[in-house]
Amino acid sequence: MSIEVRTYNDLNHFIDQVSRGLFNEAQAPSVLNADVTESEDKYTVHVNVPGVDKDNISLNYRDGVLNIDAKYDHFEDHEDKDDNVLLSERTEGSAHRSLNLPGVDEAEIEANVENGVLTLILPKVQEADHKISIN
């Protein structure tokens, strides 16, 4: 019953991790980290979106692919009264994730953000057995 979850951003995630290590950049990742579980009747997706307002999250499900986009804008003010800034980190940008999750009842998808975690419940289409009568 389990299917392979394919992601479209594995290369971008790898490049992001390497560049952060090489350049020691303090930036938010360009790929959203997700946990996906499957049961007989649904998929459950948990995505870390710390500090991202729900109005800055865009969700789309089309042709068996769930797309998640998040825009973030983090600002930490480290200025002191003498203007001796020792550290200033400003991060803005966007992150994206696509997950191949076929057979979802699109009209019944539920999404919620709480404590920096986006949770999606994607019910599967329930196919009833179609009996064929013989004449």
N, CA, C and O atoms as a MOPAC input file, in Angstrom:
PM7 MOZYME 1SCF
protein

 N      0.81300 1    -1.18800 1     0.00000 1
 C      0.00000 1     0.00000 1     0.00000 1
 C      0.86100 1     1.25800 1     0.00000 1
 O      0.45200 1     2.29300 1    -0.52700 1
 N      2.01700 1     1.17400 1     0.57300 1
 C      2.88000 1     2.34800 1     0.66200 1
 C      3.41300 1     2.73300 1    -0.71000 1
 O      3.75300 1     1.87200 1    -1.52100 1
 N      3.48100 1     4.04000 1    -0.96000 1
 C      4.02300 1     4.52500 1    -2.22000 1
 C      5.31500 1     5.27100 1    -1.95000 1
 O      5.58700 1     5.69100 1    -0.82500 1
 N      6.08400 1     5.42400 1    -2.97200 1
 C      7.32800 1     6.18700 1    -2.85200 1
 C      6.98700 1     7.66700 1    -2.96000 1
 O      6.34000 1     8.09400 1    -3.91600 1
 N      7.42800 1     8.45200 1    -1.96900 1
 C      7.20900 1     9.89300 1    -1.99900 1
 C      8.40300 1    10.52100 1    -2.67900 1
 O      9.51900 1    10.47600 1    -2.16000 1
 N      8.17100 1    11.10300 1    -3.83700 1
 C      9.24700 1    11.73200 1    -4.57600 1
 C      9.22800 1    13.22700 1    -4.32900 1
 O      8.16800 1    13.85200 1    -4.34000 1
 N     10.38800 1    13.79400 1    -4.11000 1
 C     10.47500 1    15.23700 1    -3.93800 1
 C     11.19500 1    15.83000 1    -5.12500 1
 O     12.05400 1    15.19000 1    -5.73100 1
 N     10.84100 1    17.04600 1    -5.45000 1
 C     11.38500 1    17.70200 1    -6.61500 1
 C     12.52100 1    18.65200 1    -6.26900 1
 O     13.10100 1    19.28100 1    -7.15400 1
 N     12.83900 1    18.75600 1    -4.98500 1
 C     13.82700 1    19.74400 1    -4.57100 1
 C     15.02700 1    19.13800 1    -3.86100 1
 O     15.73500 1    19.84300 1    -3.14200 1
 N     15.26800 1    17.85200 1    -4.04600 1
 C     16.38500 1    17.21400 1    -3.36600 1
 C     17.71700 1    17.86200 1    -3.73400 1
 O     18.56300 1    18.05700 1    -2.86200 1
 N     17.91900 1    18.19800 1    -5.00500 1
 C     19.16200 1    18.83600 1    -5.43000 1
 C     19.29100 1    20.22000 1    -4.82300 1
 O     20.36800 1    20.59000 1    -4.35500 1
 N     18.20400 1    21.00000 1    -4.82100 1
 C     18.24500 1    22.32600 1    -4.20400 1
 C     18.57300 1    22.23700 1    -2.72300 1
 O     19.32700 1    23.05900 1    -2.20200 1
 N     18.01100 1    21.24000 1    -2.04000 1
 C     18.28900 1    21.04500 1    -0.62200 1
 C     19.77500 1    20.74700 1    -0.40900 1
 O     20.39600 1    21.29900 1     0.49900 1
 N     20.33800 1    19.88200 1    -1.24000 1
 C     21.75400 1    19.54400 1    -1.13500 1
 C     22.62400 1    20.77900 1    -1.35000 1
 O     23.55400 1    21.03000 1    -0.58400 1
 N     22.31900 1    21.54500 1    -2.39100 1
 C     23.09500 1    22.75500 1    -2.68500 1
 C     22.98500 1    23.75200 1    -1.53100 1
 O     23.97500 1    24.38300 1    -1.15800 1
 N     21.79500 1    23.89300 1    -0.96900 1
 C     21.59100 1    24.80000 1     0.16500 1
 C     22.45400 1    24.37600 1     1.34700 1
 O     23.09900 1    25.21800 1     1.97200 1
 N     22.47600 1    23.08700 1     1.66000 1
 C     23.26200 1    22.59700 1     2.79300 1
 C     24.75400 1    22.80900 1     2.57300 1
 O     25.46400 1    23.20900 1     3.49600 1
 N     25.23800 1    22.54700 1     1.35800 1
 C     26.65800 1    22.72000 1     1.05300 1
 C     27.04600 1    24.18500 1     1.13700 1
 O     28.07400 1    24.52200 1     1.72300 1
 N     26.22400 1    25.06800 1     0.55100 1
 C     26.57200 1    26.49000 1     0.56600 1
 C     26.55200 1    27.05000 1     1.97500 1
 O     27.36800 1    27.91500 1     2.29300 1
 N     25.65500 1    26.59300 1     2.82500 1
 C     25.62600 1    27.06200 1     4.20700 1
 C     26.90200 1    26.64900 1     4.93400 1
 O     27.43200 1    27.40300 1     5.75100 1
 N     27.38500 1    25.45900 1     4.63400 1
 C     28.61700 1    25.00200 1     5.26600 1
 C     29.83600 1    25.73100 1     4.75100 1
 O     30.73900 1    26.04900 1     5.52500 1
 N     29.88100 1    26.00300 1     3.45300 1
 C     31.04500 1    26.66500 1     2.86500 1
 C     31.12500 1    28.13900 1     3.22500 1
 O     32.20200 1    28.66100 1     3.51200 1
 N     29.97900 1    28.80400 1     3.20700 1
 C     29.97800 1    30.24500 1     3.39700 1
 C     29.48700 1    30.66500 1     4.77100 1
 O     29.43800 1    31.85600 1     5.07700 1
 N     29.12000 1    29.69000 1     5.60400 1
 C     28.65000 1    29.94600 1     6.96000 1
 C     27.55000 1    31.00100 1     6.97400 1
 O     27.54100 1    31.90000 1     7.81500 1
 N     26.63300 1    30.87500 1     6.03700 1
 C     25.55100 1    31.83800 1     5.92400 1
 C     24.46300 1    31.52900 1     6.94100 1
 O     24.10600 1    30.37000 1     7.15500 1
 N     23.94800 1    32.56700 1     7.55900 1
 C     22.82100 1    32.42300 1     8.47300 1
 C     21.55600 1    32.75700 1     7.70300 1
 O     21.06200 1    33.88300 1     7.77100 1
 N     21.04500 1    31.80700 1     6.98900 1
 C     19.85000 1    32.04900 1     6.19500 1
 C     18.89200 1    30.89200 1     6.35800 1
 O     19.28100 1    29.78000 1     6.71300 1
 N     17.64400 1    31.17400 1     6.09500 1
 C     16.63500 1    30.13300 1     6.15200 1
 C     16.78200 1    29.25100 1     4.90700 1
 O     17.19100 1    29.73700 1     3.85300 1
 N     16.46000 1    27.98800 1     5.01900 1
 C     16.62100 1    27.08300 1     3.87900 1
 C     15.63100 1    27.39900 1     2.77300 1
 O     14.56800 1    27.96900 1     3.01700 1
 N     15.99500 1    27.02000 1     1.54900 1
 C     15.10400 1    27.24100 1     0.40600 1
 C     14.17200 1    26.05300 1     0.18900 1
 O     13.26700 1    26.11700 1    -0.64300 1
 N     14.38800 1    24.97900 1     0.92700 1
 C     13.53800 1    23.79700 1     0.83700 1
 C     12.90600 1    23.55500 1     2.20000 1
 O     13.59400 1    23.56700 1     3.22000 1
 N     11.61700 1    23.33800 1     2.21400 1
 C     10.90200 1    23.08300 1     3.45500 1
 C     11.06700 1    21.62400 1     3.85500 1
 O     10.84400 1    20.72700 1     3.04200 1
 N     11.45500 1    21.38300 1     5.09900 1
 C     11.59100 1    20.01900 1     5.60000 1
 C     10.21600 1    19.48800 1     5.97400 1
 O      9.41300 1    20.18700 1     6.59100 1
 N      9.95500 1    18.24100 1     5.59000 1
 C      8.62500 1    17.66200 1     5.80700 1
 C      8.72700 1    16.22700 1     6.29200 1
 O      9.68100 1    15.51300 1     5.98500 1
 N      7.72100 1    15.82100 1     7.05600 1
 C      7.50500 1    14.42900 1     7.42700 1
 C      6.18300 1    14.02600 1     6.78600 1
 O      5.19000 1    14.74600 1     6.90300 1
 N      6.16500 1    12.88000 1     6.11000 1
 C      4.95400 1    12.40900 1     5.44900 1
 C      4.65800 1    11.00000 1     5.94200 1
 O      5.52500 1    10.12600 1     5.91700 1
 N      3.43100 1    10.79100 1     6.38800 1
 C      2.99500 1     9.44600 1     6.77200 1
 C      1.77200 1     9.09400 1     5.93600 1
 O      1.04400 1     9.96300 1     5.45700 1
 N      1.57100 1     7.78700 1     5.77700 1
 C      0.45500 1     7.28800 1     4.99200 1
 C     -0.29400 1     6.23500 1     5.77800 1
 O      0.30800 1     5.33900 1     6.36900 1
 N     -1.60500 1     6.34700 1     5.78200 1
 C     -2.44600 1     5.29200 1     6.32300 1
 C     -3.36000 1     4.82700 1     5.19500 1
 O     -3.24300 1     5.28700 1     4.05900 1
 N     -4.25300 1     3.93000 1     5.51100 1
 C     -5.12200 1     3.37900 1     4.47700 1
 C     -6.02500 1     4.43600 1     3.84800 1
 O     -6.37300 1     4.34400 1     2.67100 1
 N     -6.40300 1     5.44700 1     4.64400 1
 C     -7.37900 1     6.41200 1     4.15400 1
 C     -6.86400 1     7.84700 1     3.99200 1
 O     -7.62000 1     8.72300 1     3.57100 1
 N     -5.57600 1     8.10600 1     4.32300 1
 C     -5.09300 1     9.48900 1     4.21300 1
 C     -3.57300 1     9.56400 1     4.24600 1
 O     -2.88300 1     8.62400 1     4.63800 1
 N     -3.08300 1    10.72400 1     3.81600 1
 C     -1.68700 1    11.11300 1     4.01200 1
 C     -1.69900 1    12.21400 1     5.06000 1
 O     -2.62200 1    13.02700 1     5.11100 1
 N     -0.67100 1    12.23300 1     5.89200 1
 C     -0.49400 1    13.32300 1     6.84900 1
 C      0.88100 1    13.91500 1     6.60300 1
 O      1.87900 1    13.19600 1     6.55200 1
 N      0.92600 1    15.24200 1     6.45000 1
 C      2.17700 1    15.94500 1     6.16200 1
 C      2.40900 1    16.97800 1     7.25000 1
 O      1.52100 1    17.77100 1     7.56200 1
 N      3.61500 1    16.96700 1     7.83100 1
 C      4.03800 1    17.97800 1     8.80300 1
 C      5.23300 1    18.71000 1     8.19900 1
 O      6.20800 1    18.08600 1     7.78000 1
 N      5.14600 1    20.05000 1     8.16000 1
 C      6.19700 1    20.86400 1     7.56200 1
 C      6.61600 1    21.92900 1     8.55500 1
 O      5.76900 1    22.63100 1     9.10600 1
 N      7.92000 1    22.05900 1     8.79000 1
 C      8.42100 1    23.10900 1     9.67100 1
 C      8.36000 1    24.45600 1     8.95900 1
 O      8.93300 1    24.63200 1     7.88400 1
 N      7.65300 1    25.40600 1     9.57700 1
 C      7.55300 1    26.77000 1     9.04900 1
 C      7.68900 1    27.76900 1    10.20200 1
 O      6.80700 1    28.60700 1    10.39300 1
 N      8.77800 1    27.69300 1    10.97000 1
 C      8.89600 1    28.56500 1    12.13900 1
 C      8.94300 1    30.03800 1    11.74600 1
 O      9.68000 1    30.42800 1    10.84100 1
 N      8.15200 1    30.84200 1    12.43400 1
 C      8.14400 1    32.27100 1    12.19100 1
 C      7.42100 1    32.70300 1    10.93400 1
 O      7.42600 1    33.89000 1    10.60800 1
 N      6.80100 1    31.78200 1    10.21700 1
 C      6.09200 1    32.12600 1     8.98900 1
 C      4.60700 1    32.25500 1     9.30400 1
 O      3.98800 1    31.32400 1     9.82000 1
 N      4.04500 1    33.41300 1     8.98900 1
 C      2.62400 1    33.65200 1     9.19600 1
 C      1.82100 1    32.82800 1     8.19300 1
 O      2.26100 1    32.62600 1     7.06100 1
 N      0.64800 1    32.35300 1     8.60300 1
 C     -0.15600 1    31.51100 1     7.70700 1
 C     -0.54300 1    32.23000 1     6.42300 1
 O     -0.77200 1    31.58500 1     5.40000 1
 N     -0.61800 1    33.57800 1     6.46100 1
 C     -0.93200 1    34.34000 1     5.25400 1
 C      0.21500 1    34.31400 1     4.24300 1
 O      0.02100 1    34.67000 1     3.08100 1
 N      1.40900 1    33.89600 1     4.67500 1
 C      2.57100 1    33.81800 1     3.79000 1
 C      2.84600 1    32.39400 1     3.32000 1
 O      3.92100 1    32.10000 1     2.79600 1
 N      1.86600 1    31.51500 1     3.51000 1
 C      1.98300 1    30.12600 1     3.05600 1
 C      0.95800 1    29.89900 1     1.95400 1
 O     -0.22100 1    30.21900 1     2.11000 1
 N      1.42000 1    29.34400 1     0.84300 1
 C      0.54500 1    29.04400 1    -0.28200 1
 C      0.55100 1    27.54300 1    -0.52500 1
 O      1.61000 1    26.92300 1    -0.61800 1
 N     -0.64100 1    26.96400 1    -0.62500 1
 C     -0.78400 1    25.52300 1    -0.85000 1
 C     -1.54600 1    25.28000 1    -2.14100 1
 O     -2.49000 1    25.99900 1    -2.47000 1
 N     -1.11900 1    24.24700 1    -2.87000 1
 C     -1.76900 1    23.90500 1    -4.12700 1
 C     -1.64900 1    22.40200 1    -4.32200 1
 O     -0.57700 1    21.83300 1    -4.11900 1
 N     -2.73500 1    21.75900 1    -4.71100 1
 C     -2.70400 1    20.33500 1    -5.04800 1
 C     -3.24700 1    20.18500 1    -6.46000 1
 O     -4.38000 1    20.56600 1    -6.75200 1
 N     -2.41400 1    19.61900 1    -7.33200 1
 C     -2.82900 1    19.44900 1    -8.72400 1
 C     -2.11900 1    18.24000 1    -9.33000 1
 O     -0.91600 1    18.05800 1    -9.14400 1
 N     -2.86400 1    17.43100 1   -10.04400 1
 C     -2.31500 1    16.26500 1   -10.74500 1
 C     -1.49100 1    15.36500 1    -9.82900 1
 O     -0.44900 1    14.84800 1   -10.23100 1
 N     -1.96300 1    15.17900 1    -8.59500 1
 C     -1.29200 1    14.28300 1    -7.66500 1
 C     -0.07900 1    14.86800 1    -6.97200 1
 O      0.65000 1    14.14100 1    -6.29700 1
 N      0.15700 1    16.17500 1    -7.12200 1
 C      1.33200 1    16.80700 1    -6.51800 1
 C      0.88800 1    17.91300 1    -5.56700 1
 O      0.13700 1    18.81200 1    -5.94700 1
 N      1.35900 1    17.83500 1    -4.33400 1
 C      1.12800 1    18.88400 1    -3.34100 1
 C      2.29300 1    19.86600 1    -3.40700 1
 O      3.45100 1    19.47300 1    -3.26300 1
 N      1.98300 1    21.14500 1    -3.62500 1
 C      3.00100 1    22.19900 1    -3.65400 1
 C      2.81500 1    23.10500 1    -2.44800 1
 O      1.70700 1    23.55400 1    -2.15500 1
 N      3.91300 1    23.36500 1    -1.75600 1
 C      3.89500 1    24.22600 1    -0.57700 1
 C      4.92500 1    25.32200 1    -0.79600 1
 O      6.09600 1    25.03800 1    -1.04800 1
 N      4.49100 1    26.57500 1    -0.69900 1
 C      5.39300 1    27.72300 1    -0.80100 1
 C      5.25000 1    28.56000 1     0.46000 1
 O      4.14200 1    28.77500 1     0.95100 1
 N      6.37600 1    29.02900 1     0.97900 1
 C      6.36400 1    29.88100 1     2.16600 1
 C      7.29900 1    31.06200 1     1.94900 1
 O      8.43400 1    30.89500 1     1.50000 1
 N      6.81400 1    32.25100 1     2.27000 1
 C      7.63400 1    33.45700 1     2.21900 1
 C      7.96600 1    33.83700 1     3.65700 1
 O      7.08400 1    33.89300 1     4.51300 1
 N      9.23600 1    34.09500 1     3.91100 1
 C      9.64200 1    34.45200 1     5.26200 1
 C     10.42500 1    35.75300 1     5.25100 1
 O     11.08900 1    36.10400 1     4.27500 1
 N     10.32300 1    36.45100 1     6.36700 1
 C     11.02700 1    37.71600 1     6.54900 1
 C     11.35900 1    37.81600 1     8.02400 1
 O     10.51800 1    38.22000 1     8.82700 1
 N     12.57400 1    37.45300 1     8.38200 1
 C     13.01000 1    37.48600 1     9.77100 1
 C     13.98400 1    38.64500 1     9.95200 1
 O     14.87400 1    38.86200 1     9.13000 1
 N     13.80200 1    39.36700 1    11.01800 1
 C     14.69300 1    40.47700 1    11.30700 1
 C     15.02500 1    40.44600 1    12.79000 1
 O     14.13000 1    40.40700 1    13.63400 1
 N     16.30100 1    40.46200 1    13.10100 1
 C     16.76000 1    40.53800 1    14.48300 1
 C     17.56400 1    41.81200 1    14.64100 1
 O     18.56800 1    42.00400 1    13.95400 1
 N     17.13400 1    42.68400 1    15.54000 1
 C     17.79400 1    43.96500 1    15.75700 1
 C     18.80500 1    43.81100 1    16.88800 1
 O     18.42600 1    43.62700 1    18.04500 1
 N     20.09600 1    43.88600 1    16.55100 1
 C     21.16300 1    43.73600 1    17.53800 1
 C     21.88600 1    45.05900 1    17.78300 1
 O     23.03200 1    45.07100 1    18.23200 1
 N     21.23000 1    46.14600 1    17.49500 1
 C     21.85400 1    47.46100 1    17.62200 1
 C     21.88400 1    47.88500 1    19.08400 1
 O     20.93600 1    47.64100 1    19.83000 1
 N     22.98900 1    48.52500 1    19.48900 1
 C     23.05100 1    49.05500 1    20.85400 1
 C     23.01500 1    50.57800 1    20.80100 1
 O     23.00800 1    51.15700 1    19.71400 1
 N     22.99100 1    51.23600 1    21.96500 1
 C     22.82100 1    52.69100 1    22.01800 1
 C     23.98900 1    53.45200 1    21.40600 1
 O     23.82100 1    54.60700 1    21.01300 1
 N     25.17100 1    52.84000 1    21.31400 1
 C     26.33700 1    53.49900 1    20.71900 1
 C     26.53800 1    53.11000 1    19.25400 1
 O     27.57200 1    53.42400 1    18.66300 1
 N     25.56500 1    52.43700 1    18.67600 1
 C     25.63500 1    51.99600 1    17.29100 1
 C     26.81400 1    51.07200 1    17.00500 1
 O     27.34100 1    51.05800 1    15.89300 1
 N     27.21700 1    50.32100 1    17.98500 1
 C     28.26800 1    49.32400 1    17.80800 1
 C     27.60900 1    47.97500 1    17.52700 1
 O     27.45700 1    47.13900 1    18.41800 1
 N     27.23400 1    47.79200 1    16.30400 1
 C     26.54100 1    46.56500 1    15.93300 1
 C     27.54900 1    45.43000 1    15.86500 1
 O     28.50100 1    45.46900 1    15.08500 1
 N     27.33000 1    44.44700 1    16.67100 1
 C     28.20700 1    43.28100 1    16.68200 1
 C     27.68900 1    42.17600 1    15.76600 1
 O     28.46600 1    41.36600 1    15.26100 1
 N     26.39500 1    42.14700 1    15.55900 1
 C     25.78800 1    41.12200 1    14.73000 1
 C     24.45800 1    41.64300 1    14.23300 1
 O     23.67300 1    42.19300 1    15.00500 1
 N     24.20500 1    41.47700 1    12.98100 1
 C     22.91300 1    41.83100 1    12.42100 1
 C     22.55200 1    40.78100 1    11.39200 1
 O     23.26100 1    40.59700 1    10.40200 1
 N     21.45300 1    40.09700 1    11.62600 1
 C     21.03000 1    39.03600 1    10.71200 1
 C     19.65000 1    39.35800 1    10.17400 1
 O     18.68500 1    39.45400 1    10.93300 1
 N     19.56200 1    39.52000 1     8.89500 1
 C     18.28900 1    39.77600 1     8.22700 1
 C     18.11900 1    38.68900 1     7.17900 1
 O     18.98400 1    38.47800 1     6.33000 1
 N     17.02600 1    38.03100 1     7.25500 1
 C     16.77600 1    36.94600 1     6.32200 1
 C     15.40200 1    37.13400 1     5.70700 1
 O     14.40800 1    37.32200 1     6.41000 1
 N     15.36500 1    37.08300 1     4.42800 1
 C     14.08700 1    37.08300 1     3.73500 1
 C     14.21900 1    36.21700 1     2.50400 1
 O     15.31000 1    36.04500 1     1.96000 1
 N     13.14100 1    35.69500 1     2.08800 1
 C     13.17000 1    34.85000 1     0.90800 1
 C     11.96600 1    33.94200 1     0.87300 1
 O     10.92400 1    34.23800 1     1.45600 1
 N     12.12400 1    32.84300 1     0.18600 1
 C     11.01700 1    31.90400 1     0.07300 1
 C     11.56100 1    30.48100 1     0.10000 1
 O     12.73300 1    30.22900 1    -0.17900 1
 N     10.67700 1    29.57600 1     0.44200 1
 C     11.02400 1    28.15900 1     0.46600 1
 C      9.89600 1    27.40200 1    -0.21800 1
 O      8.74900 1    27.84800 1    -0.22200 1
 N     10.23000 1    26.26000 1    -0.79200 1
 C      9.26300 1    25.50200 1    -1.57900 1
 C      9.43800 1    24.00600 1    -1.34400 1
 O     10.53700 1    23.53300 1    -1.05700 1
 N      8.35600 1    23.28600 1    -1.46800 1
 C      8.41300 1    21.82900 1    -1.42200 1
 C      7.29300 1    21.27000 1    -2.27800 1
 O      6.16200 1    21.75000 1    -2.21400 1
 N      7.59400 1    20.27300 1    -3.07000 1
 C      6.59500 1    19.54800 1    -3.85400 1
 C      6.65200 1    18.08600 1    -3.45900 1
 O      7.73200 1    17.50000 1    -3.36900 1
 N      5.49100 1    17.49800 1    -3.22300 1
 C      5.40500 1    16.09100 1    -2.84100 1
 C      4.40300 1    15.38600 1    -3.74100 1
 O      3.29700 1    15.88300 1    -3.95500 1
 N      4.78600 1    14.23700 1    -4.26400 1
 C      3.91700 1    13.43200 1    -5.10700 1
 C      3.05000 1    12.55700 1    -4.20600 1
 O      3.52400 1    11.57800 1    -3.62900 1
 N      1.77400 1    12.92300 1    -4.09300 1
 C      0.82700 1    12.19500 1    -3.24900 1
 C     -0.44600 1    11.94100 1    -4.06400 1
 O     -1.38300 1    12.73700 1    -4.01400 1
 N     -0.48100 1    10.84300 1    -4.80700 1
 C     -1.60900 1    10.59100 1    -5.71100 1
 C     -2.87300 1    10.12300 1    -4.99400 1
 O     -2.82500 1     9.63200 1    -3.86600 1
 N     -4.00000 1    10.28800 1    -5.67900 1
 C     -5.26400 1     9.74000 1    -5.19800 1
 C     -5.88000 1    10.48600 1    -4.03600 1
 O     -6.50900 1     9.87000 1    -3.17500 1
 N     -5.71400 1    11.80500 1    -3.98800 1
 C     -6.22500 1    12.59500 1    -2.87400 1
 C     -7.57500 1    13.20700 1    -3.24500 1
 O     -7.78000 1    13.66300 1    -4.36900 1
 N     -8.49000 1    13.20600 1    -2.27300 1
 C     -9.77100 1    13.87400 1    -2.43200 1
 C     -9.53700 1    15.36200 1    -2.18600 1
 O     -9.54700 1    15.81900 1    -1.04300 1
 N     -9.32900 1    16.10400 1    -3.25500 1
 C     -8.91000 1    17.50400 1    -3.17600 1
 C     -9.85100 1    18.37200 1    -2.34800 1
 O     -9.39800 1    19.27500 1    -1.64500 1
 N    -11.14100 1    18.11400 1    -2.42100 1
 C    -12.12100 1    18.94100 1    -1.71800 1
 C    -12.07000 1    18.75500 1    -0.20200 1
 O    -12.62700 1    19.56800 1     0.53500 1
 N    -11.42000 1    17.71200 1     0.26600 1
 C    -11.40500 1    17.40100 1     1.70000 1
 C    -10.05700 1    17.66500 1     2.37800 1
 O     -9.87900 1    17.30100 1     3.54000 1
 N     -9.11100 1    18.28800 1     1.68000 1
 C     -7.80100 1    18.56700 1     2.26500 1
 C     -7.95400 1    19.57500 1     3.39800 1
 O     -8.65500 1    20.57700 1     3.25900 1
 N     -7.28700 1    19.29900 1     4.52900 1
 C     -7.30400 1    20.19400 1     5.68500 1
 C     -5.89200 1    20.67600 1     5.96000 1
 O     -4.93300 1    19.91500 1     5.83000 1
 N     -5.76200 1    21.95500 1     6.34400 1
 C     -4.45400 1    22.52700 1     6.67000 1
 C     -4.56900 1    23.37400 1     7.92500 1
 O     -5.56700 1    24.06100 1     8.14300 1
 N     -3.51100 1    23.31000 1     8.75600 1
 C     -3.48500 1    24.06200 1    10.00400 1
 C     -2.03700 1    24.40000 1    10.34300 1
 O     -1.13700 1    23.58900 1    10.12100 1
 N     -1.81300 1    25.59800 1    10.88000 1
 C     -0.48500 1    25.98400 1    11.34700 1
 C     -0.56300 1    26.24000 1    12.84600 1
 O     -1.39700 1    27.01100 1    13.32000 1
 N      0.33000 1    25.57500 1    13.58300 1
 C      0.37700 1    25.76500 1    15.02700 1
 C      1.79900 1    25.54900 1    15.51300 1
 O      2.43200 1    24.54600 1    15.18300 1
 N      2.29900 1    26.49900 1    16.30300 1
 C      3.64500 1    26.41900 1    16.88200 1
 C      4.72300 1    26.18300 1    15.83000 1
 O      5.64800 1    25.40200 1    16.05600 1
 N      4.61300 1    26.85000 1    14.68600 1
 C      5.63500 1    26.75300 1    13.65400 1
 C      5.61600 1    25.48800 1    12.83300 1
 O      6.57400 1    25.19700 1    12.11700 1
 N      4.52900 1    24.72600 1    12.92600 1
 C      4.40900 1    23.48700 1    12.14900 1
 C      3.11200 1    23.53300 1    11.34000 1
 O      2.02800 1    23.70900 1    11.89500 1
 N      3.24100 1    23.37300 1    10.03000 1
 C      2.09600 1    23.26100 1     9.13500 1
 C      1.71200 1    21.78400 1     9.07300 1
 O      2.54300 1    20.93200 1     8.75700 1
 N      0.46200 1    21.49200 1     9.37300 1
 C     -0.04300 1    20.12600 1     9.31000 1
 C     -1.11400 1    20.04100 1     8.23700 1
 O     -2.06700 1    20.82000 1     8.23100 1
 N     -0.94800 1    19.08600 1     7.33200 1
 C     -1.92100 1    18.86300 1     6.26700 1
 C     -2.45600 1    17.44800 1     6.36500 1
 O     -1.69800 1    16.49200 1     6.52700 1
 N     -3.76100 1    17.32800 1     6.26600 1
 C     -4.41700 1    16.02400 1     6.19700 1
 C     -4.99900 1    15.91800 1     4.79200 1
 O     -5.83100 1    16.73100 1     4.39000 1
 N     -4.55700 1    14.91700 1     4.05800 1
 C     -5.00000 1    14.72400 1     2.68000 1
 C     -5.71800 1    13.38100 1     2.57600 1
 O     -5.07700 1    12.34700 1     2.38800 1
 N     -7.06100 1    13.39300 1     2.70000 1
 C     -7.81200 1    12.13900 1     2.60400 1
 C     -7.70400 1    11.54200 1     1.20500 1
 O     -7.72100 1    12.25800 1     0.20400 1
 N     -7.59600 1    10.24900 1     1.15700 1
 C     -7.53300 1     9.56300 1    -0.13200 1
 C     -8.94200 1     9.38600 1    -0.69700 1
 O     -9.92000 1     9.30800 1     0.04700 1
 N     -9.02400 1     9.32600 1    -2.01400 1
 C    -10.28700 1     9.05900 1    -2.67500 1
 C    -10.67500 1     7.62600 1    -2.33600 1
 O     -9.89500 1     6.69200 1    -2.52800 1
 N    -11.87800 1     7.47400 1    -1.83500 1
 C    -12.35500 1     6.14600 1    -1.48100 1
 C    -13.09400 1     5.57300 1    -2.67600 1
 O    -14.17400 1     6.03800 1    -3.04300 1
 N    -12.50000 1     4.56700 1    -3.26800 1
 C    -13.10100 1     3.94200 1    -4.44100 1
 C    -13.98400 1     2.78500 1    -4.00600 1
 O    -13.52900 1     1.83200 1    -3.37400 1
 N    -15.24700 1     2.89100 1    -4.35700 1
 C    -16.18800 1     1.82700 1    -4.04900 1
 C    -16.09400 1     0.75200 1    -5.14300 1
 O    -15.83900 1     1.04200 1    -6.31200 1
 N    -16.30700 1    -0.48000 1    -4.71900 1
 C    -16.34200 1    -1.56400 1    -5.70300 1
 C    -17.55800 1    -1.37100 1    -6.59500 1
 O    -18.67100 1    -1.14200 1    -6.12100 1
 N    -17.32600 1    -1.46600 1    -7.86800 1
 C    -18.41600 1    -1.33700 1    -8.83700 1
 C    -18.76700 1    -2.73900 1    -9.32900 1
 O    -17.99300 1    -3.39100 1   -10.03000 1
 N    -19.93900 1    -3.16700 1    -8.94300 1
 C    -20.37200 1    -4.50700 1    -9.33200 1
 C    -20.87200 1    -4.47800 1   -10.76500 1
 O    -21.59600 1    -3.57400 1   -11.18300 1
 N    -20.46600 1    -5.48300 1   -11.48900 1
 C    -20.87500 1    -5.60500 1   -12.89400 1
 C    -21.82000 1    -6.79000 1   -12.99300 1
 O    -21.49200 1    -7.91600 1   -12.61800 1
 N    -22.99400 1    -6.49800 1   -13.50800 1
 C    -23.95600 1    -7.59300 1   -13.66400 1
 C    -23.76000 1    -8.26200 1   -15.01800 1
 O    -23.37700 1    -7.61900 1   -15.99600 1
 N    -24.02300 1    -9.53100 1   -15.05700 1
 C    -23.87700 1   -10.31600 1   -16.29300 1
 C    -25.27200 1   -10.57800 1   -16.83800 1
 O    -26.13800 1   -11.08400 1   -16.12300 1
 N    -25.49300 1   -10.23400 1   -18.10500 1
 C    -26.78800 1   -10.44000 1   -18.76300 1
 C    -26.87800 1   -11.82800 1   -19.32300 1
 O    -27.89500 1   -12.19000 1   -19.91500 1

